[in-house]
Amino acid sequence: MTHSSPSGAQALDALGFRPVINACGIYTDLGGSRLSSLVWEAMSAANASFASLPDLLDRSGEVLAATIGVPAARVVPGASAGIALAIAACLTRGDGARMEALPEVIGVPDAVVLQRAHRYKYARCVTPAGGRIVEVGDERGTAESELTEALRGGATAILHPAHLDGVGTSLPLDAVVAIAHRHDVPVVVDAAYMSFPTDLFGAYTRRGADLTVFSAKYYWGPNAGGFVCGDADLVDAVRAVDFTGYESGRFLTFGRIFKHDRATVVATVVAAQEWLAIDHEARLRGYEERANAIVAAIGASVDAAPRSFTLDERIVDEPVNCVVLTLATTDAASALEATLAGAPTPVLCIPDGNQVVVCLETVDAADDAVIVNSIITTMEAKDE
Ligand SMILES: *Cc1c(COP(=O)(O)O)cnc(C)c1O
């Protein structure tokens, strides 16, 4: 299961690195994604030489922008940092004094508007940059007049989480963009996990978002990678406020705390290119075949079915990427999840009520048999 040399495995063990089979999916605290050999090779090549980081970030941003078909893009160390840097860019627009003052906001409103129905955990990333979240509407939705009124009161950006677009009676992106642009306020879209289908990379920019943020972890890139893309002037403002300006520019920019290394920058772009080139139909077919085989191998020991586990953690029918185990009770499901996690080769799954989700997207096909054995053994032990 581990692919490292014996001494490598020992070194990892000494550091508390306990390899697990990740049947949860892409989660930051499980390490995000595993990098492909192509991405790993690119990182290794980047590590072999020094290079100018300002040049690398400029050029890799151009390549990324051309790859996904948007005016401009810039690699950032993850989508959370991307949100903070995007908001910082809106608050400063390349103004040196303002870039040094953040999180103290000078000369512009600090308000960043968020629809109340869009309340979500990464909105927190606005605050370190000096933005102050101002909520509009209620938990069901927002009226156009409420958004307009908030913008009239003075705002520097709107944060719009793509995965909550149109939820309830909230204003969808297109309506938000129309109102925002009438008031000259940029819209920042958090599209962190909207990397599939792959045309979503450019879709929010085409729909009028001024800056869109993606996380590399969701397209098999580095856990600490991501990018911001969209309007060229605003991406330029991200460039101005990021860590490169602190070192080689005239101002002690706010973005210094979001530092990047050259291997991660390279990996973030190479992984995006590879993601666009992958045969995704074959990828999805692969999960389905494996899910069917696992269900067949589990047999009668527990009710198992091929299902789909979404990135916002819902169980739906398609496209199949997981096996859902259904138990008699919530307690039985928690017990199964805990036993699998505590096995000599830990298998981490997602408990959900009386069900347990075994997500295959992050599992090596070679580990499917380990998972099946662990499930059968656990269920048999319980029956004794
Ligand atoms: C994971 C995630 C982020 C944060 O991305 P990082 O690259 O891990 O910083 C932001 N927004 C959403 C919706 C996410 O799922």
PDBQT file of the ligand as one rigid body, heavy atoms in Angstrom, charges set to zero:
ROOT
HETATM    1  C1  LIG A 401     -11.582  23.379   0.014  1.00  0.00    +0.000 C 
HETATM    2  C2  LIG A 401     -12.404  24.641  -0.190  1.00  0.00    +0.000 A 
HETATM    3  C3  LIG A 401     -11.828  25.910  -0.038  1.00  0.00    +0.000 A 
HETATM    4  C4  LIG A 401     -10.421  26.096   0.419  1.00  0.00    +0.000 C 
HETATM    5  O1  LIG A 401      -9.533  25.652  -0.534  1.00  0.00    +0.000 OA
HETATM    6  P1  LIG A 401      -7.993  25.446  -0.148  1.00  0.00    +0.000 P 
HETATM    7  O2  LIG A 401      -7.342  25.290  -1.478  1.00  0.00    +0.000 OA
HETATM    8  O3  LIG A 401      -7.941  24.176   0.652  1.00  0.00    +0.000 OA
HETATM    9  O4  LIG A 401      -7.541  26.614   0.612  1.00  0.00    +0.000 OA
HETATM   10  C5  LIG A 401     -12.604  27.031  -0.274  1.00  0.00    +0.000 A 
HETATM   11  N1  LIG A 401     -13.886  26.926  -0.647  1.00  0.00    +0.000 NA
HETATM   12  C6  LIG A 401     -14.497  25.716  -0.786  1.00  0.00    +0.000 A 
HETATM   13  C7  LIG A 401     -15.931  25.673  -1.225  1.00  0.00    +0.000 C 
HETATM   14  C8  LIG A 401     -13.769  24.541  -0.560  1.00  0.00    +0.000 A 
HETATM   15  O5  LIG A 401     -14.362  23.352  -0.694  1.00  0.00    +0.000 OA
ENDROOT
TORSDOF 0
